[in-house]
Amino acid sequence: MNLPGVRRYGMVIMLKPEKIDDYKKLHAAVWPGVLKKIKDCHIQNYSIFLREIEPGKHYLFSYFEYTGVDFEADMAKMAADPETQRWWKETDPCQQAIPLRGGNEWWSRMAEVFHTA
């Protein structure tokens, strides 16, 4: 269980070059039920950024703030949601996990090394 307050998360994953347009179109009109589940699971200020790091290698960086008290339980709640599962069936084929990732990670968590408010 996490301590109360805001916890910041940064994550990274690769985006398949041939899927860039599809991914952008999906995120230009995120399904309302998916957005609601994100809020219900205590996530705010959620952003995803895209950058080509090396020729032909595109990466997504996501940032969000978690305000709940049990991150793992909220993520399990999100993963169990049927609409979120359908959303991931659309987005996951666009992505590719990075080679150096932790255990069961799809999006790889990043360590925060600096923050100022």
Backbone as CSV, one residue per row, in Angstrom:
resi,resn,N_x,N_y,N_z,CA_x,CA_y,CA_z,C_x,C_y,C_z
1,MET,0.837,-1.176,0.000,0.000,0.000,0.000,0.886,1.246,0.000
2,ASN,0.494,2.258,-0.771,1.242,3.517,-0.866,0.805,4.476,0.230
3,LEU,1.647,5.423,0.528,1.278,6.495,1.446,0.353,7.465,0.737
4,PRO,-0.544,8.139,1.484,-1.425,9.131,0.842,-0.621,10.258,0.213
5,GLY,-1.198,10.890,-0.787,-0.537,11.991,-1.473,-0.376,11.669,-2.943
6,VAL,0.317,12.541,-3.636,0.512,12.368,-5.068,1.830,11.641,-5.313
7,ARG,1.756,10.582,-6.113,2.962,9.878,-6.551,3.061,10.038,-8.057
8,ARG,4.232,10.378,-8.541,4.454,10.591,-9.969,5.046,9.329,-10.594
9,TYR,4.587,9.017,-11.797,5.079,7.849,-12.518,5.502,8.260,-13.917
10,GLY,6.640,7.760,-14.347,7.096,7.890,-15.714,7.315,6.496,-16.266
11,MET,6.847,6.270,-17.487,6.994,4.950,-18.104,7.369,5.112,-19.571
12,VAL,7.983,4.076,-20.123,8.425,4.128,-21.521,8.116,2.805,-22.213
13,ILE,7.840,2.902,-23.509,7.617,1.738,-24.360,7.954,2.150,-25.790
14,MET,8.243,1.186,-26.641,8.495,1.492,-28.051,7.165,1.529,-28.809
15,LEU,7.132,2.329,-29.862,5.971,2.404,-30.747,6.422,1.925,-32.124
16,LYS,5.706,0.958,-32.661,6.059,0.429,-33.978,5.880,1.531,-35.026
17,PRO,6.898,1.788,-35.841,6.830,2.896,-36.804,5.611,2.832,-37.727
18,GLU,5.234,1.644,-38.139,4.094,1.507,-39.048,2.750,1.733,-38.353
19,LYS,2.771,1.876,-37.022,1.537,2.064,-36.250,1.385,3.478,-35.681
20,ILE,2.304,4.371,-36.007,2.275,5.718,-35.441,0.959,6.424,-35.740
21,ASP,0.537,6.423,-36.987,-0.712,7.109,-37.338,-1.910,6.493,-36.632
22,ASP,-1.962,5.167,-36.566,-3.063,4.494,-35.867,-3.099,4.898,-34.394
23,TYR,-1.934,4.914,-33.769,-1.851,5.247,-32.349,-2.303,6.687,-32.096
24,LYS,-1.869,7.589,-32.945,-2.275,8.992,-32.806,-3.778,9.151,-32.990
25,LYS,-4.355,8.448,-33.963,-5.802,8.525,-34.186,-6.573,8.002,-32.985
26,LEU,-6.135,6.892,-32.420,-6.796,6.351,-31.235,-6.784,7.365,-30.093
27,HIS,-5.655,8.007,-29.886,-5.532,8.933,-28.759,-6.121,10.318,-29.037
28,ALA,-6.480,10.583,-30.270,-7.189,11.827,-30.578,-8.651,11.731,-30.149
29,ALA,-9.117,10.507,-29.893,-10.516,10.298,-29.500,-10.596,9.117,-28.531
30,VAL,-9.961,9.268,-27.376,-9.979,8.195,-26.376,-11.422,7.960,-25.934
31,TRP,-11.782,6.709,-25.809,-13.148,6.346,-25.436,-13.506,6.900,-24.059
32,PRO,-14.691,7.472,-23.904,-15.096,8.059,-22.622,-15.017,7.086,-21.441
33,GLY,-15.363,5.824,-21.656,-15.293,4.842,-20.572,-13.876,4.599,-20.097
34,VAL,-12.921,4.674,-21.018,-11.510,4.503,-20.659,-11.043,5.700,-19.827
35,LEU,-11.423,6.899,-20.253,-11.059,8.100,-19.488,-11.666,8.070,-18.092
36,LYS,-12.911,7.607,-17.991,-13.571,7.520,-16.685,-12.851,6.525,-15.782
37,LYS,-12.455,5.385,-16.332,-11.760,4.374,-15.526,-10.416,4.903,-15.052
38,ILE,-9.718,5.666,-15.880,-8.453,6.274,-15.460,-8.685,7.145,-14.232
39,LYS,-9.701,7.985,-14.278,-10.019,8.851,-13.124,-10.461,8.035,-11.922
40,ASP,-11.308,7.017,-12.163,-11.783,6.162,-11.068,-10.635,5.459,-10.352
41,CYS,-9.539,5.240,-11.066,-8.375,4.561,-10.504,-7.334,5.553,-9.973
42,HIS,-7.771,6.781,-9.729,-6.974,7.814,-9.057,-5.761,8.286,-9.857
43,ILE,-5.903,8.317,-11.178,-4.838,8.832,-12.033,-5.258,10.197,-12.562
44,GLN,-4.334,11.138,-12.491,-4.581,12.494,-12.997,-3.338,12.970,-13.746
45,ASN,-3.520,14.063,-14.487,-2.406,14.654,-15.250,-1.667,13.616,-16.086
46,TYR,-2.430,12.826,-16.818,-1.867,11.750,-17.629,-1.529,12.297,-19.015
47,SER,-0.276,12.139,-19.405,0.194,12.573,-20.720,1.028,11.468,-21.340
48,ILE,0.986,11.390,-22.667,1.852,10.484,-23.415,2.568,11.309,-24.480
49,PHE,3.886,11.149,-24.555,4.724,11.875,-25.503,5.367,10.867,-26.465
50,LEU,5.625,11.312,-27.688,6.230,10.473,-28.722,7.513,11.114,-29.216
51,ARG,8.550,10.279,-29.394,9.816,10.786,-29.910,10.566,9.673,-30.643
52,GLU,11.115,10.007,-31.799,12.027,9.096,-32.481,13.399,9.319,-31.852
53,ILE,13.934,8.287,-31.195,15.197,8.409,-30.461,16.387,8.081,-31.366
54,GLU,16.241,7.043,-32.149,17.226,6.643,-33.144,16.463,6.473,-34.455
55,PRO,17.149,6.525,-35.593,16.423,6.346,-36.854,15.565,5.067,-36.831
56,GLY,14.269,5.238,-37.032,13.345,4.118,-37.071,12.918,3.574,-35.726
57,LYS,13.409,4.147,-34.629,13.048,3.680,-33.284,12.273,4.786,-32.564
58,HIS,10.986,4.549,-32.416,10.086,5.522,-31.812,9.688,5.055,-30.413
59,TYR,9.712,5.986,-29.486,9.391,5.663,-28.103,8.254,6.542,-27.609
60,LEU,7.434,5.945,-26.743,6.397,6.683,-26.037,6.855,6.845,-24.598
61,PHE,6.672,8.033,-24.060,6.918,8.308,-22.646,5.596,8.739,-22.044
62,SER,5.187,8.094,-20.969,3.956,8.505,-20.289,4.299,9.042,-18.911
63,TYR,3.527,10.031,-18.532,3.650,10.628,-17.206,2.251,10.710,-16.617
64,PHE,2.110,10.327,-15.364,0.849,10.533,-14.670,1.089,10.640,-13.180
65,GLU,0.086,11.161,-12.512,0.125,11.297,-11.063,-0.951,10.389,-10.469
66,TYR,-0.572,9.676,-9.426,-1.481,8.753,-8.749,-1.812,9.323,-7.373
67,THR,-3.109,9.433,-7.076,-3.540,10.048,-5.818,-4.232,9.057,-4.878
68,GLY,-4.287,7.798,-5.247,-4.938,6.798,-4.401,-4.016,6.292,-3.308
69,VAL,-4.444,5.220,-2.648,-3.657,4.650,-1.550,-3.154,3.240,-1.839
70,ASP,-3.629,2.607,-2.921,-3.192,1.251,-3.256,-3.047,1.133,-4.772
71,PHE,-1.880,1.488,-5.265,-1.621,1.526,-6.704,-1.871,0.172,-7.361
72,GLU,-1.353,-0.890,-6.762,-1.504,-2.213,-7.366,-2.973,-2.610,-7.469
73,ALA,-3.761,-2.330,-6.436,-5.195,-2.659,-6.474,-5.915,-1.829,-7.532
74,ASP,-5.577,-0.558,-7.649,-6.215,0.283,-8.666,-5.824,-0.154,-10.072
75,MET,-4.586,-0.568,-10.272,-4.169,-1.041,-11.588,-4.852,-2.373,-11.924
76,ALA,-5.058,-3.218,-10.917,-5.791,-4.468,-11.142,-7.249,-4.179,-11.491
77,LYS,-7.838,-3.176,-10.841,-9.216,-2.756,-11.138,-9.305,-2.272,-12.588
78,MET,-8.324,-1.493,-13.005,-8.311,-0.999,-14.382,-8.161,-2.167,-15.364
79,ALA,-7.255,-3.080,-15.078,-7.008,-4.205,-15.967,-8.215,-5.142,-16.076
80,ALA,-9.059,-5.160,-15.058,-10.248,-6.020,-15.068,-11.425,-5.388,-15.797
81,ASP,-11.337,-4.110,-16.124,-12.433,-3.397,-16.766,-12.573,-3.835,-18.222
82,PRO,-13.763,-4.314,-18.636,-13.944,-4.802,-20.008,-13.662,-3.751,-21.085
83,GLU,-14.060,-2.498,-20.863,-13.805,-1.481,-21.888,-12.319,-1.164,-21.997
84,THR,-11.633,-1.126,-20.876,-10.184,-0.911,-20.898,-9.496,-2.073,-21.612
85,GLN,-9.961,-3.294,-21.391,-9.391,-4.447,-22.081,-9.573,-4.323,-23.594
86,ARG,-10.758,-3.869,-24.023,-10.987,-3.667,-25.457,-10.074,-2.570,-26.002
87,TRP,-9.868,-1.498,-25.217,-8.967,-0.404,-25.609,-7.547,-0.928,-25.802
88,TRP,-7.093,-1.724,-24.853,-5.741,-2.274,-24.947,-5.592,-3.198,-26.147
89,LYS,-6.649,-3.858,-26.566,-6.589,-4.691,-27.775,-6.351,-3.836,-29.012
90,GLU,-6.718,-2.559,-28.931,-6.460,-1.615,-30.026,-5.052,-1.022,-29.934
91,THR,-4.627,-0.676,-28.715,-3.357,0.032,-28.548,-2.144,-0.893,-28.453
92,ASP,-2.289,-2.041,-27.791,-1.135,-2.923,-27.585,-0.448,-3.357,-28.884
93,PRO,-1.180,-3.662,-29.956,-0.486,-4.057,-31.192,0.364,-2.937,-31.800
94,CYS,0.150,-1.719,-31.358,0.952,-0.588,-31.839,2.288,-0.501,-31.102
95,GLN,2.364,-1.143,-29.959,3.500,-0.985,-29.060,4.399,-2.205,-29.059
96,GLN,5.609,-1.983,-28.550,6.572,-3.067,-28.369,7.339,-2.774,-27.091
97,ALA,7.366,-3.723,-26.169,8.090,-3.527,-24.910,9.572,-3.296,-25.194
98,ILE,10.211,-2.496,-24.347,11.641,-2.258,-24.526,12.418,-3.505,-24.096
99,PRO,13.585,-3.735,-24.680,14.338,-4.959,-24.369,14.693,-5.097,-22.887
100,LEU,15.126,-4.032,-22.257,15.515,-4.095,-20.848,14.351,-3.613,-19.996
101,ARG,13.475,-4.526,-19.632,12.303,-4.180,-18.837,12.205,-5.138,-17.666
102,GLY,11.436,-4.729,-16.685,11.248,-5.564,-15.509,10.234,-6.664,-15.755
103,GLY,10.422,-7.782,-15.113,9.535,-8.935,-15.103,8.359,-8.940,-16.044
104,ASN,7.198,-8.595,-15.540,5.961,-8.644,-16.321,5.572,-7.293,-16.893
105,GLU,6.508,-6.366,-16.982,6.181,-5.030,-17.479,5.866,-5.044,-18.963
106,TRP,4.892,-4.256,-19.339,4.641,-3.915,-20.748,5.209,-2.522,-20.936
107,TRP,4.587,-1.521,-20.318,5.195,-0.196,-20.192,6.217,-0.319,-19.062
108,SER,7.435,0.142,-19.275,8.490,0.011,-18.270,8.549,1.244,-17.384
109,ARG,8.502,0.997,-16.091,8.588,2.108,-15.138,9.976,2.704,-15.142
110,MET,10.013,4.012,-14.942,11.281,4.731,-14.897,11.481,5.254,-13.482
111,ALA,12.731,5.374,-13.058,13.046,5.915,-11.745,13.067,7.435,-11.814
112,GLU,12.407,8.062,-10.869,12.450,9.528,-10.791,13.765,9.938,-10.154
113,VAL,14.527,10.765,-10.843,15.818,11.200,-10.310,15.815,12.683,-9.930
114,PHE,14.757,13.414,-10.313,14.666,14.825,-9.942,13.221,15.274,-10.039
115,HIS,12.840,16.137,-9.117,11.523,16.777,-9.136,11.614,18.093,-8.368
116,THR,10.975,19.112,-8.905,10.823,20.356,-8.172,9.396,20.838,-8.367
117,ALA,8.845,21.380,-7.328,7.457,21.880,-7.400,7.445,23.387,-7.481
